[in-house]
C-alpha cells in the first residue's frame, strides 16, 4: 500500500478501531515509511492535546449577561406578531379576491379553499400542541 492509502487508516489505527488485518498492513507500512510515521506522531500529539484541553465554564454573572434583555424579547415578540398578522391578512385578502372572482369555476375554487383550510388546520393543531406542551416543558428556564 502507498502513503495515500495508509493515511486514510492512520486515525483509525491510532484509535484502535482497525481490524487486525488492516492494523498489520499499517504497521508494515510504518516500518518502512518515515513520512507516515511522522504523520502518525503528529496525529497522536494532536489527539493528546485535545484530550488534555480544558474549557473554562462561565460564571453565573457571565451567563446572566448572555441572556436577552427585556427590550429584545418584546421587540422580537412584536416582530413575530406583526409578521403573522400581516401573513394571515395577505392570504385572507388574496383568498377573498379569488373566491369572489366570477371568472373561476366553482370546482377550482373548492380545491383552492380545501388547500387553504388544510394548511390552516395543520398550523392551528401544531400551534395548540406547542402551547399545551410549553406549560409542562422540563427545560423551560434552563440557564446552563
N, CA, C and O atoms as CSV, one atom per row, in Angstrom:
chain,resi,resn,atom,element,x,y,z
A,1,UNK,N,N,0.845,-1.185,0.000
A,1,UNK,CA,C,0.000,0.000,0.000
A,1,UNK,C,C,0.886,1.243,0.000
A,1,UNK,O,O,1.958,1.266,0.605
A,2,UNK,N,N,0.412,2.267,-0.691
A,2,UNK,CA,C,1.193,3.502,-0.720
A,2,UNK,C,C,0.724,4.445,0.393
A,2,UNK,O,O,-0.224,4.147,1.119
A,3,UNK,N,N,1.398,5.571,0.507
A,3,UNK,CA,C,1.145,6.505,1.605
A,3,UNK,C,C,-0.274,7.063,1.586
A,3,UNK,O,O,-0.882,7.249,2.641
A,4,UNK,N,N,-0.802,7.328,0.401
A,4,UNK,CA,C,-2.154,7.892,0.305
A,4,UNK,C,C,-3.178,6.932,0.901
A,4,UNK,O,O,-4.099,7.358,1.597
A,5,UNK,N,N,-3.022,5.648,0.632
A,5,UNK,CA,C,-3.958,4.654,1.166
A,5,UNK,C,C,-3.788,4.495,2.671
A,5,UNK,O,O,-4.771,4.302,3.387
A,6,UNK,N,N,-2.583,4.573,3.147
A,6,UNK,CA,C,-2.306,4.398,4.575
A,6,UNK,C,C,-2.824,5.582,5.383
A,6,UNK,O,O,-3.315,5.394,6.496
A,7,UNK,N,N,-2.723,6.803,4.844
A,7,UNK,CA,C,-3.169,7.989,5.568
A,7,UNK,C,C,-4.631,7.891,5.969
A,7,UNK,O,O,-5.040,8.444,6.990
A,8,UNK,N,N,-5.418,7.184,5.161
A,8,UNK,CA,C,-6.828,7.009,5.480
A,8,UNK,C,C,-6.989,6.179,6.749
A,8,UNK,O,O,-7.931,6.395,7.512
A,9,UNK,N,N,-6.089,5.242,6.983
A,9,UNK,CA,C,-6.188,4.325,8.105
A,9,UNK,C,C,-5.484,4.821,9.376
A,9,UNK,O,O,-5.690,4.246,10.445
A,10,UNK,N,N,-4.673,5.856,9.288
A,10,UNK,CA,C,-3.855,6.253,10.439
A,10,UNK,C,C,-4.682,6.662,11.652
A,10,UNK,O,O,-4.360,6.280,12.777
A,11,UNK,N,N,-5.724,7.420,11.440
A,11,UNK,CA,C,-6.547,7.852,12.566
A,11,UNK,C,C,-7.228,6.650,13.225
A,11,UNK,O,O,-7.276,6.556,14.452
A,12,UNK,N,N,-7.747,5.743,12.419
A,12,UNK,CA,C,-8.357,4.534,12.963
A,12,UNK,C,C,-7.340,3.659,13.673
A,12,UNK,O,O,-7.657,3.030,14.683
A,13,UNK,N,N,-6.114,3.615,13.152
A,13,UNK,CA,C,-5.041,2.849,13.787
A,13,UNK,C,C,-4.717,3.434,15.157
A,13,UNK,O,O,-4.537,2.707,16.134
A,14,UNK,N,N,-4.646,4.754,15.208
A,14,UNK,CA,C,-4.332,5.432,16.459
A,14,UNK,C,C,-5.422,5.195,17.498
A,14,UNK,O,O,-5.129,5.085,18.689
A,15,UNK,N,N,-6.671,5.117,17.060
A,15,UNK,CA,C,-7.798,4.910,17.976
A,15,UNK,C,C,-8.051,3.434,18.276
A,15,UNK,O,O,-8.882,3.108,19.124
A,16,UNK,N,N,-7.339,2.538,17.584
A,16,UNK,CA,C,-7.539,1.109,17.798
A,16,UNK,C,C,-8.829,0.591,17.200
A,16,UNK,O,O,-9.416,-0.359,17.716
A,17,UNK,N,N,-9.280,1.208,16.109
A,17,UNK,CA,C,-10.555,0.846,15.503
A,17,UNK,C,C,-10.409,-0.001,14.244
A,17,UNK,O,O,-11.414,-0.338,13.619
A,18,UNK,N,N,-9.202,-0.348,13.860
A,18,UNK,CA,C,-8.999,-1.128,12.638
A,18,UNK,C,C,-9.105,-2.619,12.928
A,18,UNK,O,O,-8.918,-3.074,14.057
A,19,UNK,N,N,-9.411,-3.360,11.873
A,19,UNK,CA,C,-9.377,-4.814,12.011
A,19,UNK,C,C,-7.924,-5.237,12.148
A,19,UNK,O,O,-7.010,-4.450,11.902
A,20,UNK,N,N,-7.720,-6.486,12.542
A,20,UNK,CA,C,-6.358,-6.980,12.730
A,20,UNK,C,C,-5.580,-6.928,11.418
A,20,UNK,O,O,-4.397,-6.587,11.412
A,21,UNK,N,N,-6.224,-7.258,10.329
A,21,UNK,CA,C,-5.552,-7.253,9.020
A,21,UNK,C,C,-5.164,-5.837,8.618
A,21,UNK,O,O,-4.053,-5.608,8.142
A,22,UNK,N,N,-6.074,-4.887,8.807
A,22,UNK,CA,C,-5.769,-3.501,8.453
A,22,UNK,C,C,-4.653,-2.957,9.339
A,22,UNK,O,O,-3.760,-2.262,8.853
A,23,UNK,N,N,-4.698,-3.263,10.620
A,23,UNK,CA,C,-3.661,-2.786,11.547
A,23,UNK,C,C,-2.292,-3.353,11.167
A,23,UNK,O,O,-1.289,-2.645,11.251
A,24,UNK,N,N,-2.240,-4.610,10.755
A,24,UNK,CA,C,-0.973,-5.207,10.342
A,24,UNK,C,C,-0.437,-4.539,9.085
A,24,UNK,O,O,0.768,-4.314,8.968
A,25,UNK,N,N,-1.322,-4.218,8.143
A,25,UNK,CA,C,-0.876,-3.510,6.931
A,25,UNK,C,C,-0.265,-2.165,7.292
A,25,UNK,O,O,0.788,-1.787,6.778
A,26,UNK,N,N,-0.946,-1.444,8.192
A,26,UNK,CA,C,-0.440,-0.128,8.602
A,26,UNK,C,C,0.912,-0.278,9.292
A,26,UNK,O,O,1.838,0.481,9.007
A,27,UNK,N,N,1.033,-1.233,10.181
A,27,UNK,CA,C,2.296,-1.435,10.907
A,27,UNK,C,C,3.434,-1.788,9.959
A,27,UNK,O,O,4.550,-1.293,10.115
A,28,UNK,N,N,3.154,-2.649,8.971
A,28,UNK,CA,C,4.187,-2.994,7.992
A,28,UNK,C,C,4.622,-1.768,7.191
A,28,UNK,O,O,5.808,-1.583,6.918
A,29,UNK,N,N,3.669,-0.951,6.825
A,29,UNK,CA,C,3.999,0.251,6.063
A,29,UNK,C,C,4.786,1.243,6.929
A,29,UNK,O,O,5.728,1.876,6.453
A,30,UNK,N,N,4.396,1.373,8.200
A,30,UNK,CA,C,5.069,2.320,9.089
A,30,UNK,C,C,6.521,1.930,9.339
A,30,UNK,O,O,7.356,2.797,9.598
A,31,UNK,N,N,6.831,0.643,9.266
A,31,UNK,CA,C,8.215,0.196,9.452
A,31,UNK,C,C,9.136,0.718,8.359
A,31,UNK,O,O,10.332,0.903,8.584
A,32,UNK,N,N,8.578,0.955,7.174
A,32,UNK,CA,C,9.414,1.357,6.042
A,32,UNK,C,C,9.245,2.815,5.640
A,32,UNK,O,O,10.040,3.323,4.849
A,33,UNK,N,N,8.243,3.495,6.156
A,33,UNK,CA,C,7.939,4.857,5.682
A,33,UNK,C,C,8.064,5.862,6.826
A,33,UNK,O,O,7.265,5.856,7.762
A,34,UNK,N,N,9.061,6.709,6.737
A,34,UNK,CA,C,9.274,7.711,7.790
A,34,UNK,C,C,8.250,8.842,7.696
A,34,UNK,O,O,7.909,9.447,8.713
A,35,UNK,N,N,7.762,9.131,6.507
A,35,UNK,CA,C,6.767,10.203,6.337
A,35,UNK,C,C,5.477,9.842,7.071
A,35,UNK,O,O,4.917,10.669,7.790
A,36,UNK,N,N,5.008,8.613,6.889
A,36,UNK,CA,C,3.776,8.179,7.551
A,36,UNK,C,C,3.967,8.070,9.061
A,36,UNK,O,O,3.031,8.328,9.818
A,37,UNK,N,N,5.168,7.692,9.511
A,37,UNK,CA,C,5.438,7.668,10.945
A,37,UNK,C,C,5.352,9.078,11.516
A,37,UNK,O,O,4.837,9.276,12.616
A,38,UNK,N,N,5.856,10.059,10.769
A,38,UNK,CA,C,5.784,11.457,11.218
A,38,UNK,C,C,4.322,11.921,11.283
A,38,UNK,O,O,3.933,12.610,12.226
A,39,UNK,N,N,3.517,11.547,10.287
A,39,UNK,CA,C,2.101,11.917,10.290
A,39,UNK,C,C,1.403,11.280,11.494
A,39,UNK,O,O,0.600,11.933,12.161
A,40,UNK,N,N,1.703,10.013,11.773
A,40,UNK,CA,C,1.118,9.325,12.917
A,40,UNK,C,C,1.520,10.002,14.223
A,40,UNK,O,O,0.697,10.135,15.129
A,41,UNK,N,N,2.766,10.428,14.330
A,41,UNK,CA,C,3.237,11.124,15.527
A,41,UNK,C,C,2.487,12.442,15.710
A,41,UNK,O,O,2.083,12.787,16.820
A,42,UNK,N,N,2.306,13.172,14.613
A,42,UNK,CA,C,1.565,14.437,14.688
A,42,UNK,C,C,0.112,14.207,15.084
A,42,UNK,O,O,-0.449,14.963,15.878
A,43,UNK,N,N,-0.495,13.161,14.529
A,43,UNK,CA,C,-1.872,12.834,14.904
A,43,UNK,C,C,-1.967,12.488,16.394
A,43,UNK,O,O,-2.896,12.917,17.079
A,44,UNK,N,N,-1.014,11.722,16.880
A,44,UNK,CA,C,-1.014,11.336,18.295
A,44,UNK,C,C,-0.837,12.562,19.184
A,44,UNK,O,O,-1.483,12.672,20.226
A,45,UNK,N,N,0.031,13.477,18.781
A,45,UNK,CA,C,0.253,14.701,19.553
A,45,UNK,C,C,-1.013,15.549,19.586
A,45,UNK,O,O,-1.389,16.073,20.635
A,46,UNK,N,N,-1.661,15.680,18.447
A,46,UNK,CA,C,-2.900,16.456,18.372
A,46,UNK,C,C,-3.997,15.823,19.212
A,46,UNK,O,O,-4.735,16.520,19.909
A,47,UNK,N,N,-4.104,14.496,19.144
A,47,UNK,CA,C,-5.111,13.787,19.919
A,47,UNK,C,C,-4.866,13.961,21.421
A,47,UNK,O,O,-5.806,14.170,22.188
A,48,UNK,N,N,-3.633,13.877,21.822
A,48,UNK,CA,C,-3.299,14.038,23.239
A,48,UNK,C,C,-3.600,15.462,23.709
A,48,UNK,O,O,-4.107,15.665,24.813
A,49,UNK,N,N,-3.286,16.439,22.868
A,49,UNK,CA,C,-3.573,17.834,23.225
A,49,UNK,C,C,-5.080,18.054,23.357
A,49,UNK,O,O,-5.527,18.776,24.248
A,50,UNK,N,N,-5.861,17.434,22.473
A,50,UNK,CA,C,-7.316,17.580,22.544
A,50,UNK,C,C,-7.879,16.919,23.800
A,50,UNK,O,O,-8.815,17.439,24.407
A,51,UNK,N,N,-7.324,15.795,24.186
A,51,UNK,CA,C,-7.787,15.104,25.398
A,51,UNK,C,C,-7.468,15.904,26.659
A,51,UNK,O,O,-8.241,15.883,27.616
A,52,UNK,N,N,-6.362,16.593,26.666
A,52,UNK,CA,C,-5.944,17.331,27.856
A,52,UNK,C,C,-6.484,18.750,27.912
A,52,UNK,O,O,-6.259,19.460,28.892
A,53,UNK,N,N,-7.187,19.165,26.879
A,53,UNK,CA,C,-7.689,20.531,26.823
A,53,UNK,C,C,-8.836,20.704,27.811
A,53,UNK,O,O,-9.714,19.846,27.907
A,54,UNK,N,N,-8.828,21.799,28.533
A,54,UNK,CA,C,-9.888,22.099,29.482
A,54,UNK,C,C,-10.579,23.382,29.045
A,54,UNK,O,O,-9.940,24.329,28.587
A,55,UNK,N,N,-11.877,23.390,29.196
A,55,UNK,CA,C,-12.661,24.561,28.834
A,55,UNK,C,C,-13.136,25.253,30.097
A,55,UNK,O,O,-13.599,24.615,31.043
A,56,UNK,N,N,-13.013,26.542,30.091
A,56,UNK,CA,C,-13.443,27.330,31.243
A,56,UNK,C,C,-14.953,27.536,31.175
A,56,UNK,O,O,-15.486,27.984,30.159
A,57,UNK,N,N,-15.629,27.205,32.265
A,57,UNK,CA,C,-17.064,27.423,32.351
A,57,UNK,C,C,-17.309,28.874,32.766
A,57,UNK,O,O,-16.681,29.364,33.705
A,58,UNK,N,N,-18.213,29.559,32.078
A,58,UNK,CA,C,-18.529,30.929,32.509
A,58,UNK,C,C,-19.175,30.914,33.888
A,58,UNK,O,O,-19.911,29.988,34.227
A,59,UNK,N,N,-18.895,31.945,34.680
A,59,UNK,CA,C,-19.533,32.011,35.983
A,59,UNK,C,C,-20.972,32.508,35.821
A,59,UNK,O,O,-21.400,32.858,34.721
A,60,UNK,N,N,-21.707,32.533,36.928
A,60,UNK,CA,C,-23.142,32.849,36.854
A,60,UNK,C,C,-23.395,34.252,36.318
A,60,UNK,O,O,-24.382,34.476,35.617
A,61,UNK,N,N,-22.532,35.184,36.633
A,61,UNK,CA,C,-22.726,36.544,36.142
A,61,UNK,C,C,-22.568,36.607,34.625
A,61,UNK,O,O,-23.318,37.312,33.949
A,62,UNK,N,N,-21.610,35.881,34.097
A,62,UNK,CA,C,-21.431,35.845,32.641
A,62,UNK,C,C,-22.630,35.200,31.959
A,62,UNK,O,O,-23.053,35.653,30.896
A,63,UNK,N,N,-23.186,34.137,32.564
A,63,UNK,CA,C,-24.382,33.514,31.995
A,63,UNK,C,C,-25.527,34.514,31.968
A,63,UNK,O,O,-26.264,34.591,30.985
A,64,UNK,N,N,-25.678,35.278,33.042
A,64,UNK,CA,C,-26.766,36.260,33.101
A,64,UNK,C,C,-26.576,37.361,32.055
A,64,UNK,O,O,-27.548,37.850,31.480
A,65,UNK,N,N,-25.323,37.747,31.812
A,65,UNK,CA,C,-25.065,38.777,30.812
A,65,UNK,C,C,-25.404,38.298,29.396
A,65,UNK,O,O,-25.659,39.104,28.501
A,66,UNK,N,N,-25.403,36.985,29.211
A,66,UNK,CA,C,-25.717,36.442,27.894
A,66,UNK,C,C,-27.216,36.402,27.629
A,66,UNK,O,O,-27.630,36.277,26.476
A,67,UNK,N,N,-28.028,36.503,28.656
A,67,UNK,CA,C,-29.469,36.450,28.475
A,67,UNK,C,C,-29.938,37.667,27.678
A,67,UNK,O,O,-29.309,38.725,27.674
A,68,UNK,N,N,-31.070,37.466,27.005
A,68,UNK,CA,C,-31.640,38.573,26.244
A,68,UNK,C,C,-32.220,39.609,27.195
A,68,UNK,O,O,-32.705,39.279,28.277
A,69,UNK,N,N,-32.162,40.848,26.778
A,69,UNK,CA,C,-32.768,41.906,27.568
A,69,UNK,C,C,-34.273,41.915,27.318
A,69,UNK,O,O,-34.757,41.309,26.363
A,70,UNK,N,N,-35.001,42.604,28.183
A,70,UNK,CA,C,-36.455,42.692,28.048
A,70,UNK,C,C,-36.820,43.368,26.732
A,70,UNK,O,O,-37.766,42.958,26.059
A,71,UNK,N,N,-36.069,44.404,26.368
A,71,UNK,CA,C,-36.343,45.112,25.122
A,71,UNK,C,C,-36.200,44.180,23.913
A,71,UNK,O,O,-37.005,44.234,22.983
A,72,UNK,N,N,-35.177,43.333,23.935
A,72,UNK,CA,C,-35.001,42.383,22.830
A,72,UNK,C,C,-36.156,41.396,22.769
A,72,UNK,O,O,-36.656,41.092,21.685
A,73,UNK,N,N,-36.585,40.894,23.920
A,73,UNK,CA,C,-37.692,39.940,23.947
A,73,UNK,C,C,-38.991,40.564,23.467
A,73,UNK,O,O,-39.736,39.943,22.709
A,74,UNK,N,N,-39.271,41.791,23.904
A,74,UNK,CA,C,-40.505,42.470,23.488
A,74,UNK,C,C,-40.472,42.768,21.997
A,74,UNK,O,O,-41.458,42.534,21.298
A,75,UNK,N,N,-39.351,43.283,21.502
A,75,UNK,CA,C,-39.282,43.611,20.074
A,75,UNK,C,C,-39.375,42.352,19.215
A,75,UNK,O,O,-39.982,42.382,18.145
A,76,UNK,N,N,-38.788,41.260,19.661
A,76,UNK,CA,C,-38.893,40.002,18.917
A,76,UNK,C,C,-40.347,39.514,18.909
A,76,UNK,O,O,-40.850,39.064,17.880
A,77,UNK,N,N,-41.012,39.609,20.060
A,77,UNK,CA,C,-42.418,39.187,20.151
A,77,UNK,C,C,-43.311,40.010,19.246
A,77,UNK,O,O,-44.147,39.461,18.529
A,78,UNK,N,N,-43.141,41.339,19.273
A,78,UNK,CA,C,-43.941,42.198,18.403
A,78,UNK,C,C,-43.609,41.961,16.933
A,78,UNK,O,O,-44.496,41.995,16.080
A,79,UNK,N,N,-42.364,41.726,16.645
A,79,UNK,CA,C,-41.977,41.443,15.257
A,79,UNK,C,C,-42.663,40.204,14.725
A,79,UNK,O,O,-43.180,40.205,13.608
A,80,UNK,N,N,-42.669,39.136,15.529
A,80,UNK,CA,C,-43.364,37.910,15.107
A,80,UNK,C,C,-44.863,38.146,14.987
A,80,UNK,O,O,-45.494,37.659,14.049
A,81,UNK,N,N,-45.437,38.887,15.928
A,81,UNK,CA,C,-46.863,39.172,15.885
A,81,UNK,C,C,-47.235,39.932,14.609
A,81,UNK,O,O,-48.204,39.587,13.934
A,82,UNK,N,N,-46.465,40.959,14.290
A,82,UNK,CA,C,-46.731,41.743,13.077
A,82,UNK,C,C,-46.582,40.875,11.839
A,82,UNK,O,O,-47.399,40.960,10.922
A,83,UNK,N,N,-45.551,40.043,11.802
A,83,UNK,CA,C,-45.334,39.169,10.647
A,83,UNK,C,C,-46.480,38.173,10.465
A,83,UNK,O,O,-46.943,37.955,9.346
A,84,UNK,N,N,-46.934,37.573,11.555
A,84,UNK,CA,C,-48.025,36.602,11.464
A,84,UNK,C,C,-49.326,37.273,11.050
A,84,UNK,O,O,-50.038,36.763,10.185
A,85,UNK,N,N,-49.645,38.419,11.663
A,85,UNK,CA,C,-50.874,39.135,11.310
A,85,UNK,C,C,-50.825,39.578,9.853
A,85,UNK,O,O,-51.821,39.451,9.140
A,86,UNK,N,N,-49.690,40.092,9.401
A,86,UNK,CA,C,-49.556,40.504,8.006
A,86,UNK,C,C,-49.744,39.311,7.062
A,86,UNK,O,O,-50.433,39.421,6.049
A,87,UNK,N,N,-49.133,38.179,7.395
A,87,UNK,CA,C,-49.245,36.990,6.542
A,87,UNK,C,C,-50.682,36.508,6.459
A,87,UNK,O,O,-51.177,36.204,5.374
A,88,UNK,N,N,-51.356,36.438,7.605
A,88,UNK,CA,C,-52.745,35.975,7.611
A,88,UNK,C,C,-53.627,36.939,6.840
A,88,UNK,O,O,-54.487,36.509,6.072
A,89,UNK,N,N,-53.429,38.226,7.030
A,89,UNK,CA,C,-54.228,39.224,6.326
A,89,UNK,C,C,-54.015,39.136,4.822
A,89,UNK,O,O,-54.974,39.198,4.052
A,90,UNK,N,N,-52.782,38.993,4.407
A,90,UNK,CA,C,-52.476,38.901,2.978
A,90,UNK,C,C,-53.094,37.658,2.356
A,90,UNK,O,O,-53.686,37.730,1.279
A,91,UNK,N,N,-52.961,36.533,3.017
A,91,UNK,CA,C,-53.532,35.285,2.488
A,91,UNK,C,C,-55.045,35.366,2.447
A,91,UNK,O,O,-55.658,34.942,1.468
A,92,UNK,N,N,-55.668,35.911,3.508
A,92,UNK,CA,C,-57.127,36.038,3.530
A,92,UNK,C,C,-57.615,36.974,2.426
A,92,UNK,O,O,-58.610,36.683,1.764
A,93,UNK,N,N,-56.930,38.084,2.225
A,93,UNK,CA,C,-57.323,39.020,1.173
A,93,UNK,C,C,-57.207,38.372,-0.210
A,93,UNK,O,O,-58.101,38.502,-1.046
A,94,UNK,N,N,-56.097,37.678,-0.432
A,94,UNK,CA,C,-55.912,37.006,-1.725
A,94,UNK,C,C,-56.974,35.934,-1.921
A,94,UNK,O,O,-57.519,35.789,-3.015
A,95,UNK,N,N,-57.266,35.191,-0.873
A,95,UNK,CA,C,-58.297,34.159,-0.976
A,95,UNK,C,C,-59.663,34.771,-1.241
A,95,UNK,O,O,-60.426,34.258,-2.060
A,96,UNK,N,N,-59.978,35.870,-0.551
A,96,UNK,CA,C,-61.262,36.544,-0.759
A,96,UNK,C,C,-61.385,37.057,-2.197
A,96,UNK,O,O,-62.431,36.912,-2.829
A,97,UNK,N,N,-60.311,37.657,-2.704
A,97,UNK,CA,C,-60.339,38.144,-4.088
A,97,UNK,C,C,-60.553,36.989,-5.069
A,97,UNK,O,O,-61.268,37.131,-6.061
A,98,UNK,N,N,-59.938,35.867,-4.786
A,98,UNK,CA,C,-60.088,34.698,-5.650
A,98,UNK,C,C,-61.500,34.115,-5.533
A,98,UNK,O,O,-62.080,33.679,-6.528
A,99,UNK,N,N,-62.050,34.111,-4.310
A,99,UNK,CA,C,-63.358,33.498,-4.083
A,99,UNK,C,C,-64.482,34.293,-4.736
A,99,UNK,O,O,-65.436,33.703,-5.243
A,100,UNK,N,N,-64.387,35.622,-4.734
A,100,UNK,CA,C,-65.461,36.434,-5.318
A,100,UNK,C,C,-65.277,36.658,-6.810
A,100,UNK,O,O,-66.139,37.258,-7.453
A,101,UNK,N,N,-64.181,36.193,-7.367
A,101,UNK,CA,C,-63.934,36.356,-8.796
A,101,UNK,C,C,-64.904,35.467,-9.584
A,101,UNK,O,O,-64.924,34.252,-9.391
A,102,UNK,N,N,-65.714,36.071,-10.477
A,102,UNK,CA,C,-66.716,35.281,-11.208
A,102,UNK,C,C,-66.115,34.436,-12.339
A,102,UNK,O,O,-66.792,33.552,-12.864
A,103,UNK,N,N,-64.880,34.688,-12.714
A,103,UNK,CA,C,-64.304,34.004,-13.875
A,103,UNK,C,C,-63.785,32.601,-13.560
A,103,UNK,O,O,-63.557,31.818,-14.482
A,104,UNK,N,N,-63.594,32.263,-12.286
A,104,UNK,CA,C,-63.058,30.961,-11.927
A,104,UNK,C,C,-64.198,29.965,-11.713
A,104,UNK,O,O,-65.220,30.318,-11.125
A,105,UNK,N,N,-64.034,28.705,-12.191
A,105,UNK,CA,C,-65.079,27.700,-11.973
A,105,UNK,C,C,-65.192,27.324,-10.489
A,105,UNK,O,O,-64.221,27.417,-9.737
A,106,UNK,N,N,-66.382,26.904,-10.089
A,106,UNK,CA,C,-66.657,26.578,-8.692
A,106,UNK,C,C,-65.766,25.443,-8.193
A,106,UNK,O,O,-65.284,25.498,-7.061
A,107,UNK,N,N,-65.540,24.422,-9.007
A,107,UNK,CA,C,-64.715,23.290,-8.596
A,107,UNK,C,C,-63.297,23.745,-8.250
A,107,UNK,O,O,-62.720,23.287,-7.265
A,108,UNK,N,N,-62.741,24.639,-9.055
A,108,UNK,CA,C,-61.394,25.146,-8.801
A,108,UNK,C,C,-61.371,25.954,-7.506
A,108,UNK,O,O,-60.398,25.886,-6.755
A,109,UNK,N,N,-62.409,26.703,-7.241
A,109,UNK,CA,C,-62.481,27.475,-6.002
A,109,UNK,C,C,-62.540,26.543,-4.794
A,109,UNK,O,O,-61.922,26.820,-3.766
A,110,UNK,N,N,-63.281,25.438,-4.915
A,110,UNK,CA,C,-63.378,24.478,-3.814
A,110,UNK,C,C,-62.017,23.832,-3.556
A,110,UNK,O,O,-61.636,23.641,-2.401
A,111,UNK,N,N,-61.280,23.495,-4.619
A,111,UNK,CA,C,-59.953,22.910,-4.448
A,111,UNK,C,C,-59.002,23.862,-3.733
A,111,UNK,O,O,-58.287,23.458,-2.816
A,112,UNK,N,N,-58.994,25.109,-4.146
A,112,UNK,CA,C,-58.111,26.095,-3.509
A,112,UNK,C,C,-58.532,26.325,-2.058
A,112,UNK,O,O,-57.688,26.432,-1.168
A,113,UNK,N,N,-59.838,26.399,-1.830
A,113,UNK,CA,C,-60.340,26.572,-0.475
A,113,UNK,C,C,-59.912,25.399,0.404
A,113,UNK,O,O,-59.531,25.613,1.555
A,114,UNK,N,N,-59.963,24.179,-0.098
A,114,UNK,CA,C,-59.554,22.994,0.643
A,114,UNK,C,C,-58.085,23.035,1.022
A,114,UNK,O,O,-57.719,22.662,2.137
A,115,UNK,N,N,-57.241,23.486,0.102
A,115,UNK,CA,C,-55.808,23.591,0.392
A,115,UNK,C,C,-55.570,24.573,1.535
A,115,UNK,O,O,-54.828,24.279,2.473
A,116,UNK,N,N,-56.211,25.748,1.448
A,116,UNK,CA,C,-56.016,26.749,2.492
A,116,UNK,C,C,-56.555,26.280,3.838
A,116,UNK,O,O,-55.919,26.495,4.870
A,117,UNK,N,N,-57.710,25.647,3.834
A,117,UNK,CA,C,-58.284,25.160,5.090
A,117,UNK,C,C,-57.393,24.069,5.684
A,117,UNK,O,O,-57.179,24.046,6.896
A,118,UNK,N,N,-56.874,23.167,4.852
A,118,UNK,CA,C,-55.996,22.107,5.333
A,118,UNK,C,C,-54.731,22.663,5.964
A,118,UNK,O,O,-54.340,22.238,7.051
A,119,UNK,N,N,-54.091,23.608,5.292
A,119,UNK,CA,C,-52.876,24.223,5.830
A,119,UNK,C,C,-53.186,24.966,7.125
A,119,UNK,O,O,-52.418,24.885,8.084
A,120,UNK,N,N,-54.303,25.688,7.161
A,120,UNK,CA,C,-54.671,26.430,8.367
A,120,UNK,C,C,-54.933,25.485,9.535
A,120,UNK,O,O,-54.515,25.761,10.660
A,121,UNK,N,N,-55.625,24.367,9.275
A,121,UNK,CA,C,-55.905,23.412,10.348
A,121,UNK,C,C,-54.618,22.761,10.859
A,121,UNK,O,O,-54.459,22.578,12.066
A,122,UNK,N,N,-53.703,22.413,9.960
A,122,UNK,CA,C,-52.427,21.843,10.393
A,122,UNK,C,C,-51.640,22.842,11.241
A,122,UNK,O,O,-51.090,22.490,12.284
A,123,UNK,N,N,-51.596,24.081,10.783
A,123,UNK,CA,C,-50.887,25.118,11.539
A,123,UNK,C,C,-51.517,25.296,12.919
A,123,UNK,O,O,-50.814,25.395,13.925
A,124,UNK,N,N,-52.840,25.336,12.955
A,124,UNK,CA,C,-53.547,25.528,14.222
A,124,UNK,C,C,-53.295,24.371,15.168
A,124,UNK,O,O,-53.094,24.589,16.362
A,125,UNK,N,N,-53.300,23.128,14.657
A,125,UNK,CA,C,-53.072,21.967,15.525
A,125,UNK,C,C,-51.651,21.969,16.087
A,125,UNK,O,O,-51.449,21.641,17.256
A,126,UNK,N,N,-50.664,22.336,15.264
A,126,UNK,CA,C,-49.286,22.410,15.744
A,126,UNK,C,C,-49.151,23.521,16.784
A,126,UNK,O,O,-48.491,23.341,17.808
A,127,UNK,N,N,-49.770,24.651,16.524
A,127,UNK,CA,C,-49.717,25.767,17.464
A,127,UNK,C,C,-50.339,25.379,18.806
A,127,UNK,O,O,-49.768,25.670,19.858
A,128,UNK,N,N,-51.494,24.729,18.781
A,128,UNK,CA,C,-52.148,24.302,20.030
A,128,UNK,C,C,-51.271,23.325,20.795
A,128,UNK,O,O,-51.152,23.423,22.017
A,129,UNK,N,N,-50.660,22.391,20.096
A,129,UNK,CA,C,-49.811,21.401,20.770
A,129,UNK,C,C,-48.589,22.082,21.399
A,129,UNK,O,O,-48.207,21.757,22.523
A,130,UNK,N,N,-47.978,23.025,20.673
A,130,UNK,CA,C,-46.808,23.723,21.212
A,130,UNK,C,C,-47.178,24.524,22.466
A,130,UNK,O,O,-46.420,24.558,23.436
A,131,UNK,N,N,-48.334,25.158,22.434
A,131,UNK,CA,C,-48.766,25.936,23.598
A,131,UNK,C,C,-49.031,25.005,24.773
A,131,UNK,O,O,-48.636,25.303,25.900
A,132,UNK,N,N,-49.698,23.878,24.521
A,132,UNK,CA,C,-50.009,22.928,25.588
A,132,UNK,C,C,-48.729,22.339,26.176
A,132,UNK,O,O,-48.620,22.202,27.395
A,133,UNK,N,N,-47.772,21.993,25.342
A,133,UNK,CA,C,-46.538,21.391,25.831
A,133,UNK,C,C,-45.619,22.411,26.495
A,133,UNK,O,O,-44.798,22.039,27.333
A,134,UNK,N,N,-45.740,23.680,26.139
A,134,UNK,CA,C,-44.864,24.684,26.753
A,134,UNK,C,C,-45.159,24.861,28.233
A,134,UNK,O,O,-44.295,25.303,28.989
A,135,UNK,N,N,-46.377,24.517,28.654
A,135,UNK,CA,C,-46.733,24.638,30.070
A,135,UNK,C,C,-45.980,23.633,30.933
A,135,UNK,O,O,-45.671,23.913,32.092
A,136,UNK,N,N,-45.684,22.462,30.369
A,136,UNK,CA,C,-45.034,21.406,31.144
A,136,UNK,C,C,-43.623,21.116,30.650
A,136,UNK,O,O,-43.082,20.048,30.936
A,137,UNK,N,N,-43.025,22.035,29.923
A,137,UNK,CA,C,-41.682,21.829,29.378
A,137,UNK,C,C,-40.670,21.778,30.515
A,137,UNK,O,O,-40.522,22.738,31.271
A,138,UNK,N,N,-39.967,20.633,30.629
A,138,UNK,CA,C,-38.999,20.465,31.709
A,138,UNK,C,C,-37.781,21.366,31.536
A,138,UNK,O,O,-37.109,21.693,32.515
A,139,UNK,N,N,-37.495,21.762,30.320
A,139,UNK,CA,C,-36.268,22.504,30.057
A,139,UNK,C,C,-36.510,24.001,29.943
A,139,UNK,O,O,-35.591,24.756,29.625
A,140,UNK,N,N,-37.713,24.428,30.194
A,140,UNK,CA,C,-38.023,25.852,30.131
A,140,UNK,C,C,-37.324,26.566,31.286
A,140,UNK,O,O,-37.479,26.180,32.444
A,141,UNK,N,N,-36.586,27.564,30.981
A,141,UNK,CA,C,-35.889,28.327,32.007
A,141,UNK,C,C,-34.532,27.763,32.406
A,141,UNK,O,O,-33.918,28.248,33.356
A,142,UNK,N,N,-34.055,26.741,31.693
A,142,UNK,CA,C,-32.735,26.187,31.995
A,142,UNK,C,C,-31.701,27.216,31.581
A,142,UNK,O,O,-31.737,27.720,30.458
A,143,UNK,N,N,-30.794,27.525,32.466
A,143,UNK,CA,C,-29.819,28.564,32.183
A,143,UNK,C,C,-28.475,28.021,31.742
A,143,UNK,O,O,-27.808,28.650,30.920
A,144,UNK,N,N,-28.063,26.900,32.248
A,144,UNK,CA,C,-26.734,26.403,31.910
A,144,UNK,C,C,-26.826,25.096,31.193
A,144,UNK,O,O,-25.802,24.520,30.825
